[in-house]
Amino acid sequence: MTSANKQVSKEDLERMFKALESVFDLEKAAAAGAPPQAILTVIACHVSVQIIKGKLEEQEKEIAELKERHAVKVTTYGPNSACDSH
């Protein structure tokens, strides 16, 4: 696919779909006849997803730490306290 205007054939799409199905088995994808571009695209997408997932996990940890650090602690004094009577 050297040209931006090049049409993608049905066979190419089928091979790309098979490559997507075989994302963790690159040998199988190549054996299924997936074009190298499809395999590279799948790898790039997988790597991008892993990077994004890692960043989201880091942000979730930071948010949890901030919530814990800035949490308001409520102290109640038994069943007769204002908070418990409602």
ZINORKA-V330694 format. One record per helix or strand of 2 or more residues. SS is the DSSP state (helix for helix, strand for strand). FROM is the first residue (numbers start at 1). TO is the last residue. If there is no record, write none. Layout:
ss & from & to
SS & FROM & TO
SS & FROM & TO
This chain:
ss & from & to
helix & 10 & 21
helix & 26 & 31
helix & 36 & 69
